[in-house]
């Protein structure tokens, strides 16, 4: 079962209790910086936030 939480605009699902996805941190640090990968990961996080997988900021 899944529901849309109106307070966070986040999709929750039931599996041995209610669960929601937690948003990963934006990429930073490291010895090798791949700017294109960081932009792509940030875009994925934004898309998942807009689709309701992660809570809206």
Backbone bond lengths (Angstrom), bond angles and torsions (degrees), N, CA, C in turn:
res aa  C-N    CA-C-N  psi(-1)  N-CA   C-N-CA  omega(-1)  CA-C   N-CA-C  phi
1 X - - - 1.441 - - 1.525 107.72 -
2 X 1.296 116.91 141.73 1.463 120.72 175.60 1.521 109.44 -133.68
3 X 1.331 115.13 153.36 1.462 122.08 -179.73 1.519 109.07 -140.03
4 X 1.318 116.53 159.38 1.451 122.43 173.67 1.514 107.79 -103.27
5 X 1.326 116.36 117.78 1.472 120.39 176.01 1.522 108.12 -79.53
6 X 1.317 116.37 118.81 1.459 120.05 -176.40 1.523 112.50 -71.42
7 X 1.349 117.59 -29.12 1.466 119.42 -178.13 1.529 111.97 -69.45
8 X 1.325 118.29 -36.52 1.469 121.43 179.83 1.517 112.83 -109.06
9 X 1.361 117.50 -6.12 1.459 123.30 -175.04 1.527 110.26 54.29
10 X 1.336 115.32 42.88 1.447 122.47 -176.61 1.523 109.87 -121.28
11 X 1.325 116.15 142.19 1.455 121.33 178.13 1.524 108.76 -82.76
12 X 1.331 116.79 128.82 1.453 122.24 175.96 1.519 109.15 -114.46
13 X 1.307 116.38 151.10 1.456 120.41 178.65 1.525 109.65 -131.14
14 X 1.327 116.08 154.07 1.455 121.42 -177.76 1.519 109.93 -104.17
15 X 1.319 116.01 121.96 1.459 123.39 175.01 1.518 106.43 -154.86
16 X 1.329 116.62 94.91 1.481 121.43 -173.40 1.523 110.94 58.13
17 X 1.309 117.34 41.30 1.464 124.39 -176.69 1.524 109.19 117.95
18 X 1.318 116.37 163.72 1.465 120.96 -178.79 1.516 110.30 -77.09
19 X 1.319 116.32 136.59 1.459 123.43 -178.55 1.520 109.89 -132.67
20 X 1.311 115.72 149.01 1.463 122.39 172.74 1.525 107.95 -136.65
21 X 1.314 116.56 153.64 1.461 121.31 178.76 1.525 109.47 -75.42
22 X 1.317 116.03 141.81 1.461 119.61 175.16 1.525 108.65 -102.02
23 X 1.299 115.49 142.37 1.458 121.07 -175.35 1.525 110.57 -78.06
24 X 1.336 117.84 131.66 1.468 119.66 177.00 1.525 110.67 -74.10
25 X 1.308 115.97 160.77 1.467 121.22 178.01 1.528 109.52 -73.38
26 X 1.310 115.52 149.32 1.462 120.48 174.50 1.535 108.04 -62.98
27 X 1.340 118.54 146.31 1.462 120.49 -179.48 1.527 111.22 -65.01
28 X 1.322 115.35 136.64 1.467 120.87 176.69 1.518 108.44 -159.90
29 X 1.318 116.51 161.06 1.459 121.23 177.20 1.516 112.38 73.95
30 X 1.330 114.87 -166.61 1.459 121.17 -179.90 1.505 112.26 93.81
31 X 1.313 115.31 161.64 1.465 119.32 -178.45 1.521 111.71 -86.51
32 X 1.335 117.80 -29.73 1.458 121.86 177.31 1.524 108.02 -112.25
33 X 1.320 115.55 120.76 1.462 120.42 -178.76 1.527 108.80 -102.06
34 X 1.314 116.31 120.51 1.455 122.36 177.07 1.531 107.08 -111.06
35 X 1.320 115.47 95.51 1.467 120.82 -174.51 1.517 112.30 -60.82
36 X 1.332 118.25 -39.77 1.464 120.47 -178.94 1.524 110.87 -65.80
37 X 1.324 117.01 -39.71 1.473 119.98 178.30 1.521 110.51 -66.21
38 X 1.318 117.23 -40.22 1.469 120.35 179.39 1.518 111.31 -63.55
39 X 1.307 117.44 -40.26 1.470 121.06 177.75 1.523 109.66 -64.68
40 X 1.332 117.06 -42.71 1.467 120.79 -179.75 1.525 111.21 -64.89
41 X 1.327 117.70 -42.74 1.468 121.17 179.27 1.518 110.42 -65.01
42 X 1.314 117.37 -42.25 1.466 120.87 177.45 1.525 111.08 -61.77
43 X 1.329 117.07 -39.23 1.463 121.08 178.32 1.530 110.77 -66.02
44 X 1.327 117.62 -39.20 1.464 120.89 177.16 1.522 111.28 -63.50
45 X 1.323 116.63 -43.71 1.467 120.66 178.73 1.529 110.15 -61.07
46 X 1.318 116.49 -43.05 1.467 120.85 178.91 1.528 110.72 -63.40
47 X 1.330 117.33 -43.93 1.462 120.72 179.73 1.529 111.11 -63.23
48 X 1.322 117.50 -41.03 1.463 120.89 178.58 1.530 111.12 -67.33
49 X 1.331 117.01 -33.21 1.467 120.42 176.73 1.519 110.34 -67.37
50 X 1.337 116.98 -42.90 1.467 121.03 -179.18 1.523 112.59 -69.52
51 X 1.323 116.85 -26.78 1.476 119.69 179.14 1.513 113.07 -85.39
52 X 1.333 117.92 -3.92 1.460 121.27 176.51 1.513 114.85 94.56
53 X 1.329 117.96 3.18 1.462 120.59 178.64 1.531 109.69 -72.27
54 X 1.324 116.65 -46.28 1.469 122.03 175.53 1.520 108.69 -103.60
55 X 1.346 117.65 153.94 1.473 119.28 179.64 1.525 111.62 -64.48
56 X 1.332 117.28 148.20 1.456 120.11 177.53 1.520 109.11 -71.87
57 X 1.317 114.66 144.88 1.476 120.91 -175.80 1.504 113.01 -71.43
